[in-house]
Amino acid sequence: MNNHSGFEELMREWIFEEGMQPASLSEMEQTIRASMKQVGHVFLKLWLELVSETYTASEWDCPQCAEKMRYERQREASIRSLFGKVNYQRAVYVCDTCGNRHTAMDEDLGLRPNEMSAELERLAAQVGVQMPFARASALFEELTLVSLSDQSIDKAARAYGEEVAVYEQEQFQSACEGEDTTVVPLRLYGSIDGGRVQTRAPKGEIQPWRELKVGAWYQARGEPPKSPDGQWAIQAYDIAYHADICAAEDFGEIFWAAGVARGAENAVELIMIGDGARWIWDLVDLHFPHAIQIIDWFHAREYLMPVAKQAFTDKQQ
């Protein structure tokens, strides 16, 4: 595989045979992208065919009752992948004891017939959470050359949302059971904020505005000033975000469980930063009463002028 000379010669012959005379570099790039998608489609189909040959034993262990399953037949299926729709064959096994039908290849590789592949769904969900689904659909096709409807983008985003919800519940359960973490950070930061977002409503109804709550756990590093009048250069890193549209009490549980997993209970110094909203500090007082509470600089400085006007009647002062 390290010798590319044969592949390069094949590509050179293909270019000459096609008589390609590009009008621009963009045309060349677009042509190559389309060709690479076709190559990927053939590659994936061939790879699935070769893997399928390893699943043609005369019998298989039943995952339900552990008895032997007999080979029934080869059955065709298709998946929607990053290289388009790909058809493939896989062996179907039947258990005469419990009646279970099993396709071991689908289960082992995470194949979901007639559905998006896991990788296609992952990328679609990442685009879907960034913008309205219709715009996400157009952008996704522009970037990947794979056409997905806005309903498919919606489905992918929802699927990942459900996985996040399950993960958060498991994390909360672990925190409630007191599963200790070995993480002992020297200094751990937490931030909470909220903002109004417009959400979808059934057709014909007004799109409601709701408050999206966001929390972040992170650490920071920095360089001390090099002169007496210099400033610290502080940079946050290892940031984990948590967001939900829910009541403050419910979000507090999500944020608390995530903090426990990051070692907030064991931190030598725990610092919470917020904009001063009462609901934020109520959550901090409830879940992290030992934390140092800091109003973020942007919001703190908003009070400087009103305080100055109250303290000094003389503008020169």
Secondary structure by P-SEA (a helix, b strand, c coil): cccaaaaaaaaaaaaaaaccccccaaaaaaaaaaaaaaaaaaaaaaaaaaaaaaacccbbbbccccccccccbbbbbbbbcccccccbbbbbbbbccccccccaaaaaaccccccccaaaaaaaaaaaacccaaaaaaaaaaaccccccaaaaaaaaaaaaaaaaaaaaaaaaaaaacccccccccbbbbbbbbbbbbbbccccccbbbbbbbbbbbbcccccccccccbbbbccccbbbbbbbcccaaaaaaaaaaaaaaaccccccbbbbbccccaaaaaaaaaccccbbbbccccccccaaaaaaaaacccccc
